[in-house]
C-alpha cells in the first residue's frame, strides 16, 4: 500500500504531540470488519453498521473499498442509487471513481482526493470506474464514511466539497515516523480543508516501523480508528494490550497513542471522531 498523499521528508512538517499529563482513555472494544460487496460487485470491508449507535454516532457506515488490483474489464462501480439525511465522504487513496448525480453535478475523485457530498433532502447519484480503468485494469483503493446530519440540516439542499489531494493538511509525529493527513476538522490546532455540518475530525495516518504517535483528542468526541493495512496493538490502560490486524476498529481517546515495533511493517489507519457521548480509550499500535 503506497498512499497517494506522501511527503519526501516528514521532518519538514509541523509536529503534533499530546501534552504531558493528558489522560489516555482505555480501548472499549476491537471489532473485525466483515467482507462484502457493493454496487455491481466491488469488494468492501465494513466494520459498521452493527455497533451500538452510542459507540459509532455520528458515523453511520464505514466502507474500505478494495484494496484490489483489477484486471482488464474487471472494474466495477455503484450505478444510480439514492441518499437522504446524511453525508457521504469518499476518500480515494489510490485509483479513480467517477461521480454523477441527479442535480447535474459530477467529477473524478482520484489519488488522494476527497469528495464530500451532503445528501440533505435527497439525491440520486452513481459512482463508477473511469473507462480507462475498465479497459486497462489497475489499482483501486479508497474509504467511504457516512456522517449523520443534525436534525436541522436533514432537509437542506444537496451540496458538495471537492477536496483536492494537495489541499489536505499534513502534520507528523514528534519522531517523524508517522504522517497524518487531516481531511476535515481540527487536530491539535491544524485544521483540515473539509467543512463539516456535524463537528468531527477525520484523518488518514501512516506509521512507519519503530514510530510513535500521540494525538490530543477532544474530550466531547468519540473516536474510531480503522486499520487499513498492517497490524497493531491497542493498549488497554493498565490491563495489557490486545492485538488486531487490518481491518479492525478501535474506540478513541482524549489523547491517543500509537506505536510500531522497529522490526515490523508500516501501518495505515483511518481515524475519525465526532461530537457524541464521550468514549474513553487509550491506544497503542504496533506492527
LINQUI-V482804 format. One record per backbone hydrogen bond with DSSP energy under -0.5 kcal/mol. CO is the residue of the C=O (numbers start at 1). NH is the residue of the N-H. Records with the same first field share a line. If there is no record, write none. Layout:
# LINQUI-V482804
CO = NH, NH
This chain:
# LINQUI-V482804
4 = 6
9 = 12
10 = 13
14 = 172
19 = 22
23 = 25, 255
29 = 251
31 = 249
34 = 36, 46
36 = 44
38 = 41, 42
42 = 38
43 = 66
44 = 36
45 = 64
46 = 34
48 = 62
51 = 50
52 = 55, 56
53 = 57
56 = 59
58 = 148
61 = 146
62 = 47, 48
63 = 65, 144
64 = 45, 66
65 = 142
68 = 70, 140
70 = 138
71 = 74, 75
77 = 40, 79
78 = 127
81 = 125
83 = 123
85 = 149
86 = 119, 120
87 = 147
88 = 90, 117
89 = 91, 145
90 = 92, 115
91 = 93, 143
92 = 112
93 = 4
94 = 141
95 = 111
97 = 99, 109
98 = 128
99 = 107
100 = 126
101 = 104
105 = 101
107 = 99
108 = 110
109 = 97
110 = 113
113 = 92
114 = 116, 163
115 = 90, 117
116 = 118, 161
117 = 88, 119
118 = 159
119 = 122
120 = 85
123 = 83
124 = 102
125 = 81
126 = 100
127 = 78
128 = 98
130 = 133, 134
131 = 135
132 = 136
133 = 137
134 = 73
138 = 70
140 = 67, 68
141 = 93, 94
142 = 65
143 = 91
144 = 63
145 = 89, 147
146 = 60, 61
147 = 87
150 = 153, 154
151 = 154
153 = 156
156 = 121
159 = 118
161 = 116, 163
162 = 164
163 = 114
164 = 167
165 = 168
169 = 182
171 = 180
172 = 16
173 = 176
177 = 208
178 = 173
179 = 206
180 = 171, 182
181 = 183, 204
182 = 169, 193
183 = 194
184 = 202
185 = 192
187 = 190
189 = 191
190 = 187
194 = 185, 196
199 = 275
201 = 273
202 = 183, 184
203 = 271
204 = 181
205 = 269
206 = 179
207 = 267
208 = 211
211 = 260
212 = 175
213 = 258
214 = 18
215 = 256
218 = 221
220 = 276
221 = 279
223 = 252
224 = 272
225 = 227, 250
226 = 228, 270
227 = 247
229 = 268
230 = 246
232 = 244
233 = 235
234 = 242
235 = 27, 237
236 = 239
240 = 236
242 = 234
244 = 232
247 = 33
248 = 227
249 = 31
250 = 225
254 = 217
256 = 215
258 = 213
261 = 264
267 = 207
268 = 228, 229
269 = 205, 271
270 = 226
271 = 203
272 = 224
273 = 201
274 = 222, 276
281 = 25, 26
282 = 27
283 = 257
285 = 259
287 = 265
